[in-house]
Amino acid sequence: MRLVIACTLIGALAAAGFAATQERDYRARAFVIQVPSDMGGEAGLELARSDRVLDHAIELSGVAGTTTAWLREHSRAEITSRLDLAFTVEAPDADRAAALATGYAKAFRR
């Protein structure tokens, strides 16, 4: 019984130590609702992932030091069940994630 308890405690401490050393990512989401029919569906997703929209999203967000490649890798554009578009961005801090997700939705809308 002591061996089982000792192994459980050691495993829990090791997992906690590992988790504490990992970077935390924050996820922010922004939506574009009432998407015009010509900008919805797959065509809308293709436009959302274009360099033009991603560049504009970075510009609108005001987040310095972000590249188009970084945003493409750390973001998703999805069609919701209501045929709206959802933009999700993961970043190392909450403010950056929120600014980029909001900028992404604004860039697509424009």
HELIX and SHEET records of a PDB file:
HELIX    1   1 ARG A    2  THR A   21  1                                  20    
HELIX    2   2 SER A   37  MET A   39  5                                   3    
HELIX    3   3 GLY A   41  ALA A   48  1                                   8    
HELIX    4   4 ASP A   51  SER A   61  1                                  11    
HELIX    5   5 THR A   68  GLU A   73  1                                   6    
HELIX    6   6 ALA A   94  ARG A  109  1                                  16    
SHEET    1   A 3 TYR A  26  VAL A  32  0                                        
SHEET    2   A 3 LEU A  85  ALA A  91 -1                                        
SHEET    3   A 3 SER A  75  ILE A  79 -1                                        
END                                                                             
